[in-house]
Amino acid sequence: MRILVVEDDPLIREFTVEALREEDYDVIQASSGEEAVAWCMRQTADVLVTDIKLPGEVDGWQIAERCREHNPGLFVIYATGFSPVVARPVPGSLSLHKPYHPEELLRAIRQVTASRSPSDSK
């Protein structure tokens, strides 16, 4: 499974990428919304893990919207360290509050991707 991680804080980004790679995920990382959107225009990911508040013109909400234009099945996990933020009511998305433990992120990925599994209809 390929996961795109978008986080402007280098320590959080590296921590997240390392935790996901330890679980054998194929991880791509971006430090800005513009970088993430440019990547999404060329390739696809299964899951987007994005900070909501990013420097520049493109925030996490916009990354998800633009990437889903090219990949409608993209699952999205929004991460924020700011006041409680609820994911926009889009199927296949949820929110995490920073700081989060790696196991919380792994559970979130399993949760959003579970809808893809045929075993869920048992």
N, C-alpha and C positions, 0 to 999 in steps of 0.2 A: 504494500500500500504506500502511495506517495503522499507526503504531507508537506504543505507549504506553510512555513512559520514566518509571520511578519511581526517584528518587534524592534523598536528603535533603541531599547536599552541593551547594550552588548552583553552584559552579564546575564540578564534574564534570557536573552536569545540563545546564548551558548548553553546555558543550563537546560533550557527546553530542548534544543536540538540534540544535546548529548543524551538526555533521558529517552528521547524517542529513538535515537540510533541504537541505544542499548537494547531496545525491544525489536530491533531489526526492521524498523521503518525506513523507507527511502525518504530522506528529509532534504528539502530545499529551503534556504533561508533568505529573507529580504529584510532590510533595515528601514524601508520607507514604503509608503503606499504606491508611489510612482514605480518603484522597482518591482513590487509585487504584481501590479497590473500589467506591466510590460512582460513579465514572465508568463502570466496567465494568457496573454495574447499569442504566445508561441507554443505553450505546452499545457498539459492538464495535470491536475492533482486530484486525489480522492477526497482529501480533507484540507481545509484552510483553517489554521489557528492564527488569529490576528488580534493584535492590540487594537483597541478602538481609537484611542487618542494617539495620533502620530504627527510628527512635524511635517510641514509641507501642505500641499493642497488636497491630498487624498487621505481620508480617514478609513478606519476599519470597515465601517458600514459601506462606504463607496467601493472599497476593494472587493467585498463580497458581491455587491450588485454587479460590478463590471465583470468579475471573473465568472459569475453565474450566467452572464449573457453568452459566454462562449462554452460554458460547461454547466448546464442546468442541474446536473446531478451532484454538484459539489456540496459536500457537507461543510458547515461552518461552525467554528467554536470561537466566540468573541471573548477576549480577555481584557479586564480593566482593573485598575487599582483605584479608580475613582468611585464616587457614590454608587449605590446599587443601580445597576443598569440591567434591564431585561432585554433579552434578545428580541429583535423584531419578529413578529409572528410569521416566520418563514419556515416551512417544513425542513427538517434536517439541520437546525441550528440550535445552539444553546450558549449560555454565558458562564464564564468562570471569573472569580474575583481573585486578583493578585494580592498578595503572593499565594500561589497555589503549590501544592505538593505534586511531584511527578505522578504519583498514583492517581490523583484527582484528574489530571490531564488524560492519563491512559483510560480511566473509567469513562470520561467524557467522549473520547474517541470511540470506544466500544459502544457507548450508548447511541451516538448519532449514526454510526455505521450499521447498527443492528437492524435497522429498517430495510437494509439491502438484502439481508439474509432470508432465504426461504424458510428456514427453521422457525422464524418468528410467527409463522401462521399456524403452528401446531396447536 
